[in-house]
Each structure stands twice: as structure tokens, then as C-alpha cells.
């Protein structure tokens, strides 16, 4: 056992189950990054190698393709939800900059992270 401390039991359980004492199982094909969870590798690929990532790396994991914008999805219901928005101008807009979105949660997160000094 290691000496990691977590505020929530679920985080500790996840750590023990997937990380503690285990070697990195996922390795980036484009640099020396490695990690223990697939989600962390996906996030790394998105942030560090986004063009390569979107075009090829997880192509087989995302078999559902939007014919309008070529965005790929792992699940058909995600594609179905996307098709309701794809090609339409997002209705929600930031008052402080040009950011637009289809979802209230995304706008709230944007306001809190990008304009926290103006948004209360």
C-alpha cells in the first residue's frame, strides 16, 4: 500500500483498484507519456496531439461518424444527440467574449473559469 490520501472513499477505491502498485498500461504513440488509465491517455492525446488524435488514434473506438462535420462517437446515442445540434448556431452566448455553446453547463463552466472576476 502507498501513502496516498483522498477526501472521498470513491476516489480511494478507484486508486486502489486501478492505480496503486500497478505499472502504466497505456503509452502514447507520439511521445514518452504513459499512464494507468485509458481516459488519462485520451485526455493527453486531446491536449497534446489533437490533430493526430482526432484523425487516427482512437478511430476504431469511435465507429459512429457525423457526415456533416466528421466528428466521431463511441456510442450511437451520442451521435444522435450531436446530430440535433450539428450545423446549428449555438443559442447560448457569453456576455464577455465570443464563446458560444449549446449547453447551459458549458456556459456556466466557461464563465466561472474564464471570467470569474466579472461573473458572480
The first five atom37 places (N, CA, C, CB, O) and aatype in JSON, in Angstrom:
{
  "aatype": [20, 20, 20, 20, 20, 20, 20, 20, 20, 20, 20, 20, 20, 20, 20, 20, 20, 20, 20, 20, 20, 20, 20, 20, 20, 20, 20, 20, 20, 20, 20, 20, 20, 20, 20, 20, 20, 20, 20, 20, 20, 20, 20, 20, 20, 20, 20, 20, 20, 20, 20, 20, 20, 20, 20, 20, 20, 20, 20, 20, 20, 20, 20, 20, 20, 20, 20, 20, 20, 20, 20, 20, 20, 20, 20, 20, 20, 20, 20, 20, 20, 20, 20, 20, 20, 20, 20, 20, 20, 20, 20, 20, 20, 20, 20, 20, 20, 20, 20, 20, 20, 20, 20, 20, 20, 20, 20, 20, 20, 20, 20, 20, 20, 20, 20, 20, 20, 20, 20, 20],
  "atom_mask": [
    [1, 1, 1, 1, 1],
    [1, 1, 1, 1, 1],
    [1, 1, 1, 1, 1],
    [1, 1, 1, 1, 1],
    [1, 1, 1, 1, 1],
    [1, 1, 1, 1, 1],
    [1, 1, 1, 1, 1],
    [1, 1, 1, 1, 1],
    [1, 1, 1, 1, 1],
    [1, 1, 1, 1, 1],
    [1, 1, 1, 1, 1],
    [1, 1, 1, 1, 1],
    [1, 1, 1, 1, 1],
    [1, 1, 1, 1, 1],
    [1, 1, 1, 1, 1],
    [1, 1, 1, 1, 1],
    [1, 1, 1, 1, 1],
    [1, 1, 1, 1, 1],
    [1, 1, 1, 1, 1],
    [1, 1, 1, 1, 1],
    [1, 1, 1, 1, 1],
    [1, 1, 1, 1, 1],
    [1, 1, 1, 1, 1],
    [1, 1, 1, 1, 1],
    [1, 1, 1, 1, 1],
    [1, 1, 1, 1, 1],
    [1, 1, 1, 1, 1],
    [1, 1, 1, 1, 1],
    [1, 1, 1, 1, 1],
    [1, 1, 1, 1, 1],
    [1, 1, 1, 1, 1],
    [1, 1, 1, 1, 1],
    [1, 1, 1, 1, 1],
    [1, 1, 1, 1, 1],
    [1, 1, 1, 1, 1],
    [1, 1, 1, 1, 1],
    [1, 1, 1, 1, 1],
    [1, 1, 1, 1, 1],
    [1, 1, 1, 1, 1],
    [1, 1, 1, 1, 1],
    [1, 1, 1, 1, 1],
    [1, 1, 1, 1, 1],
    [1, 1, 1, 1, 1],
    [1, 1, 1, 1, 1],
    [1, 1, 1, 1, 1],
    [1, 1, 1, 1, 1],
    [1, 1, 1, 1, 1],
    [1, 1, 1, 1, 1],
    [1, 1, 1, 1, 1],
    [1, 1, 1, 1, 1],
    [1, 1, 1, 1, 1],
    [1, 1, 1, 1, 1],
    [1, 1, 1, 1, 1],
    [1, 1, 1, 1, 1],
    [1, 1, 1, 1, 1],
    [1, 1, 1, 1, 1],
    [1, 1, 1, 1, 1],
    [1, 1, 1, 1, 1],
    [1, 1, 1, 1, 1],
    [1, 1, 1, 1, 1],
    [1, 1, 1, 1, 1],
    [1, 1, 1, 1, 1],
    [1, 1, 1, 1, 1],
    [1, 1, 1, 1, 1],
    [1, 1, 1, 1, 1],
    [1, 1, 1, 1, 1],
    [1, 1, 1, 1, 1],
    [1, 1, 1, 1, 1],
    [1, 1, 1, 1, 1],
    [1, 1, 1, 1, 1],
    [1, 1, 1, 1, 1],
    [1, 1, 1, 1, 1],
    [1, 1, 1, 1, 1],
    [1, 1, 1, 1, 1],
    [1, 1, 1, 1, 1],
    [1, 1, 1, 1, 1],
    [1, 1, 1, 1, 1],
    [1, 1, 1, 1, 1],
    [1, 1, 1, 1, 1],
    [1, 1, 1, 1, 1],
    [1, 1, 1, 1, 1],
    [1, 1, 1, 1, 1],
    [1, 1, 1, 1, 1],
    [1, 1, 1, 1, 1],
    [1, 1, 1, 1, 1],
    [1, 1, 1, 1, 1],
    [1, 1, 1, 1, 1],
    [1, 1, 1, 1, 1],
    [1, 1, 1, 1, 1],
    [1, 1, 1, 1, 1],
    [1, 1, 1, 1, 1],
    [1, 1, 1, 1, 1],
    [1, 1, 1, 1, 1],
    [1, 1, 1, 1, 1],
    [1, 1, 1, 1, 1],
    [1, 1, 1, 1, 1],
    [1, 1, 1, 1, 1],
    [1, 1, 1, 1, 1],
    [1, 1, 1, 1, 1],
    [1, 1, 1, 1, 1],
    [1, 1, 1, 1, 1],
    [1, 1, 1, 1, 1],
    [1, 1, 1, 1, 1],
    [1, 1, 1, 1, 1],
    [1, 1, 1, 1, 1],
    [1, 1, 1, 1, 1],
    [1, 1, 1, 1, 1],
    [1, 1, 1, 1, 1],
    [1, 1, 1, 1, 1],
    [1, 1, 1, 1, 1],
    [1, 1, 1, 1, 1],
    [1, 1, 1, 1, 1],
    [1, 1, 1, 1, 1],
    [1, 1, 1, 1, 1],
    [1, 1, 1, 1, 1],
    [1, 1, 1, 1, 1],
    [1, 1, 1, 1, 1],
    [1, 1, 1, 1, 1],
    [1, 1, 1, 1, 1],
    [1, 1, 1, 1, 1]
  ],
  "atom_positions": [
    [[0.83, -1.19, 0.0], [0.0, 0.0, 0.0], [0.88, 1.26, 0.0], [-0.95, 0.0, 1.22], [2.0, 1.26, 0.51]],
    [[0.34, 2.31, -0.58], [1.05, 3.58, -0.62], [0.47, 4.53, 0.43], [0.97, 4.21, -2.03], [-0.39, 4.13, 1.21]],
    [[0.94, 5.74, 0.45], [0.5, 6.72, 1.45], [-0.42, 7.78, 0.86], [1.71, 7.38, 2.08], [-0.55, 8.86, 1.44]],
    [[-1.05, 7.51, -0.26], [-1.97, 8.48, -0.86], [-3.17, 8.7, 0.05], [-2.44, 8.0, -2.26], [-3.66, 7.77, 0.69]],
    [[-3.64, 9.95, 0.1], [-4.8, 10.31, 0.92], [-5.85, 10.95, 0.01], [-4.39, 11.27, 2.09], [-5.52, 11.78, -0.84]],
    [[-7.1, 10.56, 0.2], [-8.2, 11.1, -0.6], [-9.31, 11.6, 0.31], [-8.74, 10.04, -1.57], [-9.52, 11.07, 1.4]],
    [[-10.03, 12.61, -0.15], [-11.15, 13.17, 0.62], [-12.39, 12.3, 0.54], [-11.47, 14.57, 0.11], [-13.22, 12.3, 1.45]],
    [[-12.53, 11.56, -0.56], [-13.72, 10.74, -0.77], [-13.35, 9.28, -0.92], [-14.49, 11.22, -2.0], [-12.35, 8.93, -1.55]],
    [[-14.17, 8.42, -0.33], [-13.92, 6.99, -0.38], [-13.9, 6.46, -1.81], [-14.97, 6.24, 0.44], [-13.12, 5.57, -2.13]],
    [[-14.76, 7.01, -2.67], [-14.8, 6.54, -4.06], [-13.47, 6.78, -4.78], [-15.93, 7.25, -4.82], [-13.05, 5.96, -5.6]],
    [[-12.81, 7.9, -4.47], [-11.5, 8.17, -5.08], [-10.45, 7.19, -4.59], [-11.07, 9.61, -4.78], [-9.61, 6.73, -5.36]],
    [[-10.5, 6.87, -3.3], [-9.56, 5.89, -2.74], [-9.8, 4.52, -3.36], [-9.71, 5.82, -1.21], [-8.86, 3.82, -3.73]],
    [[-11.06, 4.13, -3.47], [-11.41, 2.84, -4.07], [-10.9, 2.75, -5.5], [-12.93, 2.61, -4.03], [-10.34, 1.73, -5.91]],
    [[-11.1, 3.82, -6.28], [-10.61, 3.86, -7.66], [-9.1, 3.73, -7.7], [-11.05, 5.16, -8.35], [-8.55, 2.99, -8.52]],
    [[-8.42, 4.45, -6.81], [-6.96, 4.41, -6.77], [-6.47, 2.99, -6.47], [-6.43, 5.39, -5.71], [-5.58, 2.48, -7.16]],
    [[-7.04, 2.36, -5.46], [-6.62, 1.01, -5.08], [-6.9, 0.02, -6.21], [-7.33, 0.56, -3.78], [-6.09, -0.85, -6.51]],
    [[-8.05, 0.17, -6.82], [-8.46, -0.78, -7.86], [-7.67, -0.63, -9.16], [-9.93, -0.6, -8.16], [-7.31, -1.63, -9.78]],
    [[-7.4, 0.59, -9.57], [-6.82, 0.81, -10.89], [-5.37, 1.31, -10.91], [-7.65, 1.77, -11.62], [-4.69, 1.17, -11.93]],
    [[-4.89, 1.89, -9.82], [-3.59, 2.54, -9.88], [-2.54, 2.0, -8.92], [-3.76, 3.98, -9.63], [-1.4, 1.76, -9.32]],
    [[-2.9, 1.81, -7.68], [-1.93, 1.51, -6.62], [-1.1, 0.26, -6.94], [-2.65, 1.33, -5.29], [-1.64, -0.84, -7.1]],
    [[0.2, 0.45, -7.02], [1.11, -0.67, -7.25], [1.11, -1.22, -8.66], [0.77, -1.75, -6.32], [1.73, -2.25, -8.91]],
    [[0.45, -0.57, -9.58], [0.37, -1.07, -10.96], [1.25, -0.23, -11.87], [-1.09, -1.05, -11.46], [1.43, 0.97, -11.67]],
    [[1.79, -0.89, -12.87], [2.59, -0.2, -13.87], [1.69, 0.49, -14.89], [3.55, -1.18, -14.58], [0.53, 0.1, -15.07]],
    [[2.22, 1.5, -15.54], [1.46, 2.2, -16.57], [1.13, 1.23, -17.7], [2.24, 3.43, -17.11], [2.03, 0.59, -18.26]],
    [[-0.15, 1.13, -18.03], [-0.59, 0.18, -19.06], [-0.83, 0.85, -20.41], [-1.86, -0.52, -18.61], [-0.93, 0.17, -21.43]],
    [[-0.93, 2.18, -20.41], [-1.25, 2.91, -21.64], [-0.1, 3.85, -21.98], [-2.58, 3.7, -21.49], [0.36, 4.63, -21.15]],
    [[0.35, 3.77, -23.23], [1.51, 4.55, -23.67], [1.16, 5.35, -24.92], [2.73, 3.62, -23.94], [0.52, 4.84, -25.84]],
    [[1.59, 6.58, -24.93], [1.37, 7.45, -26.09], [2.27, 7.0, -27.23], [1.63, 8.94, -25.72], [3.45, 6.7, -27.03]],
    [[1.72, 6.96, -28.43], [2.5, 6.58, -29.61], [3.34, 7.73, -30.16], [1.57, 6.07, -30.69], [4.2, 7.52, -31.02]],
    [[3.09, 8.95, -29.66], [3.75, 10.12, -30.23], [4.8, 10.75, -29.31], [2.72, 11.15, -30.56], [5.59, 11.58, -29.76]],
    [[4.83, 10.36, -28.03], [5.82, 10.88, -27.09], [6.02, 9.84, -25.99], [5.37, 12.27, -26.5], [5.5, 8.73, -26.08]],
    [[6.77, 10.19, -24.94], [7.08, 9.21, -23.9], [6.07, 9.2, -22.75], [8.44, 9.48, -23.35], [6.36, 8.62, -21.71]],
    [[4.91, 9.8, -22.91], [3.88, 9.81, -21.87], [3.3, 8.41, -21.69], [2.76, 10.81, -22.23], [3.06, 7.7, -22.66]],
    [[3.08, 8.03, -20.42], [2.4, 6.78, -20.12], [1.55, 6.98, -18.87], [3.42, 5.61, -19.92], [1.83, 7.85, -18.05]],
    [[0.51, 6.16, -18.74], [-0.41, 6.3, -17.61], [-1.09, 4.97, -17.33], [-1.45, 7.41, -17.89], [-0.91, 4.0, -18.06]],
    [[-1.87, 4.94, -16.28], [-2.51, 3.71, -15.84], [-3.96, 3.6, -16.28], [-2.44, 3.61, -14.35], [-4.54, 2.51, -16.19]],
    [[-4.56, 4.68, -16.75], [-5.97, 4.66, -17.16], [-6.12, 5.18, -18.58], [-6.83, 5.5, -16.19], [-5.49, 6.15, -18.98]],
    [[-6.98, 4.5, -19.35], [-7.21, 4.85, -20.75], [-7.73, 6.28, -20.89], [-8.19, 3.87, -21.39], [-7.36, 6.99, -21.83]],
    [[-8.6, 6.7, -19.97], [-9.15, 8.05, -20.02], [-8.07, 9.12, -19.92], [-10.15, 8.25, -18.92], [-8.16, 10.16, -20.57]],
    [[-7.05, 8.86, -19.11], [-5.95, 9.82, -18.98], [-5.16, 9.91, -20.28], [-5.02, 9.41, -17.82], [-4.72, 11.0, -20.66]],
    [[-4.97, 8.78, -20.95], [-4.28, 8.81, -22.24], [-5.1, 9.57, -23.28], [-3.99, 7.38, -22.73], [-4.55, 10.33, -24.07]],
    [[-6.41, 9.35, -23.28], [-7.27, 10.08, -24.22], [-7.18, 11.59, -23.98], [-8.73, 9.61, -24.08], [-7.1, 12.36, -24.94]],
    [[-7.2, 12.0, -22.7], [-7.09, 13.43, -22.39], [-5.74, 13.97, -22.85], [-7.28, 13.67, -20.87], [-5.67, 15.06, -23.42]],
    [[-4.67, 13.22, -22.6], [-3.33, 13.62, -23.04], [-3.3, 13.78, -24.56], [-2.28, 12.58, -22.59], [-2.78, 14.78, -25.07]],
    [[-3.86, 12.81, -25.27], [-3.86, 12.86, -26.73], [-4.62, 14.08, -27.23], [-4.47, 11.58, -27.32], [-4.2, 14.75, -28.18]],
    [[-5.74, 14.37, -26.58], [-6.56, 15.51, -26.98], [-5.83, 16.82, -26.75], [-7.87, 15.51, -26.2], [-5.89, 17.73, -27.59]],
    [[-5.13, 16.92, -25.63], [-4.45, 18.18, -25.29], [-3.13, 18.36, -26.02], [-4.21, 18.24, -23.81], [-2.8, 19.47, -26.43]],
    [[-2.38, 17.29, -26.19], [-1.03, 17.39, -26.74], [-0.91, 17.07, -28.23], [-0.13, 16.49, -25.99], [-0.06, 17.62, -28.92]],
    [[-1.77, 16.2, -28.71], [-1.66, 15.73, -30.09], [-3.02, 15.74, -30.77], [-1.04, 14.32, -30.14], [-3.38, 14.77, -31.43]],
    [[-3.79, 16.81, -30.61], [-5.2, 16.81, -31.01], [-5.43, 16.49, -32.49], [-5.79, 18.15, -30.71], [-6.37, 15.76, -32.8]],
    [[-4.62, 16.99, -33.39], [-4.85, 16.7, -34.81], [-4.64, 15.22, -35.1], [-3.92, 17.56, -35.7], [-5.46, 14.59, -35.77]],
    [[-3.55, 14.67, -34.6], [-3.29, 13.24, -34.79], [-4.37, 12.41, -34.1], [-1.9, 12.87, -34.24], [-4.85, 11.42, -34.65]],
    [[-4.74, 12.82, -32.89], [-5.73, 12.09, -32.09], [-7.06, 12.01, -32.81], [-5.92, 12.76, -30.73], [-7.63, 10.92, -32.92]],
    [[-7.56, 13.11, -33.29], [-8.87, 13.14, -33.93], [-8.9, 12.35, -35.23], [-9.3, 14.56, -34.19], [-9.92, 11.76, -35.59]],
    [[-7.78, 12.33, -35.92], [-7.77, 11.68, -37.23], [-7.57, 10.18, -37.16], [-6.69, 12.27, -38.08], [-8.15, 9.44, -37.96]],
    [[-6.76, 9.69, -36.19], [-6.44, 8.28, -36.29], [-6.39, 7.48, -35.0], [-5.18, 8.15, -36.95], [-6.79, 6.32, -34.98]],
    [[-5.9, 8.07, -33.93], [-5.51, 7.26, -32.78], [-6.61, 6.37, -32.23], [-5.02, 8.13, -31.71], [-6.37, 5.19, -31.98]],
    [[-7.8, 6.91, -32.01], [-8.89, 6.11, -31.48], [-10.01, 5.92, -32.5], [-9.44, 6.76, -30.22], [-11.17, 5.8, -32.13]],
    [[-9.66, 5.9, -33.76], [-10.67, 5.79, -34.82], [-11.54, 4.55, -34.64], [-9.99, 5.77, -36.19], [-12.75, 4.62, -34.82]],
    [[-10.93, 3.42, -34.3], [-11.69, 2.18, -34.13], [-12.57, 2.22, -32.9], [-10.74, 1.0, -34.04], [-13.59, 1.53, -32.86]],
    [[-12.21, 3.0, -31.89], [-13.01, 3.12, -30.68], [-14.24, 4.0, -30.91], [-12.17, 3.69, -29.54], [-15.17, 3.98, -30.1]],
    [[-14.25, 4.76, -31.98], [-15.35, 5.69, -32.26], [-15.94, 5.41, -33.65], [-14.87, 7.16, -32.17], [-15.65, 6.13, -34.6]],
    [[-16.75, 4.36, -33.76], [-17.23, 3.95, -35.08], [-18.37, 4.78, -35.67], [-17.66, 2.54, -35.01], [-18.67, 4.65, -36.85]],
    [[-19.01, 5.64, -34.86], [-20.16, 6.4, -35.34], [-19.71, 7.79, -35.78], [-21.25, 6.51, -34.25], [-19.19, 8.57, -34.98]],
    [[-19.91, 8.09, -37.05], [-19.34, 9.28, -37.68], [-20.44, 10.24, -38.13], [-18.47, 8.88, -38.88], [-21.41, 9.84, -38.77]],
    [[-20.28, 11.53, -37.79], [-21.2, 12.56, -38.28], [-20.8, 12.9, -39.71], [-21.18, 13.84, -37.36], [-19.65, 13.26, -39.97]],
    [[-21.73, 12.79, -40.62], [-21.42, 13.08, -42.02], [-21.32, 14.57, -42.31], [-22.48, 12.47, -42.91], [-20.78, 14.97, -43.34]],
    [[-21.83, 15.4, -41.4], [-21.76, 16.86, -41.59], [-20.38, 17.41, -41.22], [-22.83, 17.55, -40.76], [-19.83, 18.24, -41.94]],
    [[-19.84, 16.94, -40.08], [-18.59, 17.54, -39.59], [-17.47, 16.53, -39.36], [-18.85, 18.28, -38.32], [-16.37, 16.92, -38.96]],
    [[-17.72, 15.25, -39.59], [-16.74, 14.17, -39.42], [-16.36, 13.91, -37.97], [-15.5, 14.49, -40.19], [-15.4, 13.18, -37.71]],
    [[-17.07, 14.47, -37.01], [-16.81, 14.17, -35.61], [-17.2, 12.71, -35.37], [-17.61, 15.13, -34.65], [-18.19, 12.24, -35.91]],
    [[-16.41, 11.99, -34.55], [-16.64, 10.57, -34.32], [-17.12, 10.32, -32.9], [-15.36, 9.76, -34.59], [-16.76, 11.05, -31.98]],
    [[-17.95, 9.28, -32.73], [-18.52, 8.96, -31.42], [-18.41, 7.47, -31.15], [-19.98, 9.41, -31.35], [-18.49, 6.64, -32.06]],
    [[-18.24, 7.15, -29.89], [-18.14, 5.75, -29.48], [-19.52, 5.09, -29.46], [-17.49, 5.65, -28.1], [-19.65, 3.91, -29.77]],
    [[-20.54, 5.86, -29.11], [-21.89, 5.31, -28.97], [-22.85, 6.0, -29.94], [-22.39, 5.46, -27.52], [-22.73, 7.19, -30.2]],
    [[-23.79, 5.23, -30.46], [-24.75, 5.75, -31.43], [-25.62, 6.85, -30.82], [-25.63, 4.63, -31.96], [-25.94, 7.83, -31.5]],
    [[-26.02, 6.71, -29.54], [-26.87, 7.73, -28.93], [-26.13, 9.06, -28.78], [-27.38, 7.25, -27.56], [-26.77, 10.12, -28.76]],
    [[-24.8, 9.05, -28.66], [-24.04, 10.3, -28.63], [-24.09, 10.97, -30.01], [-22.57, 10.04, -28.2], [-24.21, 12.19, -30.1]],
    [[-23.98, 10.17, -31.07], [-24.1, 10.72, -32.42], [-25.5, 11.29, -32.64], [-23.79, 9.63, -33.48], [-25.64, 12.37, -33.22]],
    [[-26.52, 10.58, -32.19], [-27.9, 11.04, -32.34], [-28.1, 12.39, -31.67], [-28.88, 10.01, -31.76], [-28.72, 13.29, -32.24]],
    [[-27.58, 12.54, -30.44], [-27.68, 13.83, -29.73], [-26.9, 14.91, -30.48], [-27.15, 13.69, -28.28], [-27.37, 16.05, -30.58]],
    [[-25.74, 14.57, -30.99], [-24.91, 15.52, -31.73], [-25.62, 16.02, -32.99], [-23.57, 14.88, -32.1], [-25.55, 17.2, -33.32]],
    [[-26.3, 15.11, -33.68], [-26.97, 15.48, -34.93], [-28.07, 16.52, -34.73], [-27.56, 14.24, -35.58], [-28.4, 17.26, -35.65]],
    [[-28.63, 16.58, -33.53], [-29.66, 17.58, -33.23], [-29.07, 18.99, -33.16], [-30.36, 17.25, -31.9], [-29.79, 19.98, -33.32]],
    [[-27.75, 19.08, -32.92], [-27.08, 20.37, -32.76], [-26.16, 20.73, -33.93], [-26.29, 20.39, -31.49], [-25.94, 21.91, -34.21]],
    [[-25.63, 19.73, -34.6], [-24.62, 19.94, -35.63], [-25.15, 20.82, -36.76], [-24.13, 18.61, -36.2], [-26.22, 20.57, -37.32]],
    [[-24.4, 21.85, -37.08], [-24.78, 22.76, -38.15], [-25.64, 23.92, -37.71], [-25.49, 22.0, -39.2], [-25.91, 24.83, -38.5]],
    [[-26.09, 23.91, -36.46], [-26.91, 25.0, -35.94], [-26.06, 25.9, -35.06], [-28.12, 24.45, -35.14], [-25.21, 25.42, -34.3]],
    [[-26.28, 27.2, -35.15], [-25.55, 28.16, -34.33], [-25.93, 27.95, -32.87], [-25.86, 29.62, -34.78], [-27.12, 27.91, -32.55]],
    [[-24.96, 27.81, -31.97], [-25.29, 27.62, -30.56], [-26.1, 28.79, -30.01], [-24.0, 27.45, -29.73], [-25.75, 29.95, -30.26]],
    [[-27.18, 28.51, -29.29], [-28.06, 29.58, -28.81], [-27.54, 30.32, -27.58], [-29.4, 29.0, -28.49], [-27.98, 31.45, -27.32]],
    [[-26.63, 29.72, -26.83], [-26.14, 30.35, -25.61], [-24.82, 31.06, -25.89], [-25.96, 29.31, -24.48], [-23.9, 30.48, -26.47]],
    [[-24.74, 32.33, -25.46], [-23.55, 33.13, -25.76], [-23.02, 33.8, -24.5], [-23.86, 34.19, -26.82], [-23.79, 34.19, -23.62]],
    [[-21.71, 33.91, -24.43], [-21.05, 34.59, -23.32], [-21.2, 36.1, -23.51], [-19.54, 34.19, -23.22], [-21.01, 36.62, -24.61]],
    [[-21.54, 36.81, -22.43], [-21.69, 38.27, -22.47], [-20.35, 38.99, -22.6], [-22.42, 38.75, -21.23], [-20.3, 40.14, -23.03]],
    [[-19.26, 38.31, -22.21], [-17.96, 38.96, -22.13], [-17.04, 38.69, -23.31], [-17.29, 38.53, -20.88], [-16.09, 39.45, -23.55]],
    [[-17.3, 37.62, -24.06], [-16.44, 37.3, -25.2], [-17.28, 36.59, -26.27], [-15.23, 36.4, -24.76], [-18.51, 36.57, -26.17]],
    [[-16.67, 36.03, -27.26], [-17.39, 35.41, -28.36], [-17.75, 33.95, -28.17], [-16.6, 35.54, -29.57], [-18.23, 33.32, -29.11]],
    [[-17.54, 33.4, -26.99], [-17.81, 31.97, -26.75], [-19.29, 31.66, -26.93], [-17.36, 31.57, -25.34], [-20.16, 32.4, -26.46]],
    [[-19.58, 30.54, -27.62], [-20.96, 30.08, -27.83], [-21.04, 28.6, -27.52], [-21.44, 30.36, -29.29], [-20.07, 27.86, -27.69]],
    [[-22.2, 28.15, -27.05], [-22.4, 26.73, -26.75], [-23.87, 26.36, -26.84], [-21.86, 26.4, -25.35], [-24.76, 27.22, -26.85]],
    [[-24.11, 25.07, -26.91], [-25.48, 24.54, -26.93], [-25.95, 24.2, -25.51], [-25.56, 23.3, -27.83], [-27.14, 24.0, -25.29]],
    [[-25.02, 24.13, -24.55], [-25.36, 23.63, -23.22], [-25.13, 24.66, -22.12], [-24.55, 22.38, -22.92], [-24.1, 25.34, -22.1]],
    [[-26.11, 24.77, -21.2], [-26.02, 25.71, -20.08], [-24.81, 25.41, -19.2], [-27.3, 25.66, -19.24], [-24.11, 26.32, -18.77]],
    [[-24.57, 24.13, -18.94], [-23.45, 23.74, -18.08], [-22.12, 24.23, -18.66], [-23.41, 22.21, -17.9], [-21.28, 24.74, -17.92]],
    [[-21.95, 24.09, -19.96], [-20.71, 24.55, -20.6], [-20.54, 26.06, -20.47], [-20.69, 24.14, -22.07], [-19.43, 26.54, -20.24]],
    [[-21.63, 26.81, -20.62], [-21.56, 28.26, -20.48], [-21.22, 28.64, -19.05], [-22.9, 28.91, -20.9], [-20.39, 29.52, -18.82]],
    [[-21.85, 27.98, -18.08], [-21.56, 28.27, -16.67], [-20.1, 27.97, -16.35], [-22.5, 27.46, -15.75], [-19.43, 28.76, -15.68]],
    [[-19.61, 26.83, -16.82], [-18.2, 26.47, -16.59], [-17.28, 27.49, -17.25], [-17.91, 25.06, -17.14], [-16.28, 27.9, -16.65]],
    [[-17.61, 27.91, -18.46], [-16.82, 28.92, -19.16], [-16.77, 30.22, -18.36], [-17.41, 29.19, -20.56], [-15.7, 30.79, -18.16]],
    [[-17.92, 30.68, -17.89], [-17.98, 31.93, -17.12], [-17.15, 31.83, -15.84], [-19.43, 32.28, -16.78], [-16.44, 32.77, -15.48]],
    [[-17.25, 30.7, -15.16], [-16.51, 30.54, -13.9], [-15.01, 30.43, -14.11], [-17.01, 29.31, -13.17], [-14.23, 30.9, -13.28]],
    [[-14.58, 29.82, -15.21], [-13.15, 29.64, -15.43], [-12.49, 30.79, -16.18], [-12.91, 28.37, -16.19], [-11.34, 31.13, -15.9]],
    [[-13.2, 31.4, -17.11], [-12.6, 32.45, -17.93], [-12.92, 33.87, -17.46], [-13.06, 32.29, -19.35], [-12.15, 34.79, -17.72]],
    [[-14.05, 34.05, -16.79], [-14.48, 35.39, -16.39], [-14.9, 35.43, -14.92], [-15.64, 35.86, -17.28], [-15.85, 36.12, -14.56]],
    [[-14.21, 34.69, -14.07], [-14.62, 34.59, -12.66], [-14.62, 35.94, -11.95], [-13.71, 33.63, -11.93], [-15.4, 36.15, -11.03]],
    [[-13.75, 36.85, -12.37], [-13.7, 38.17, -11.73], [-14.91, 39.04, -12.11], [-12.41, 38.88, -12.1], [-15.25, 39.96, -11.37]],
    [[-15.55, 38.76, -13.25], [-16.71, 39.54, -13.69], [-18.02, 38.83, -13.41], [-16.6, 39.83, -15.17], [-19.07, 39.48, -13.29]],
    [[-17.97, 37.51, -13.3], [-19.19, 36.7, -13.12], [-19.31, 36.28, -11.67], [-19.18, 35.46, -14.06], [-18.42, 35.59, -11.15]],
    [[-20.36, 36.66, -11.02], [-20.56, 36.29, -9.61], [-21.86, 35.59, -9.42], [-20.52, 37.52, -8.7], [-22.2, 35.2, -8.3]]
  ]
}
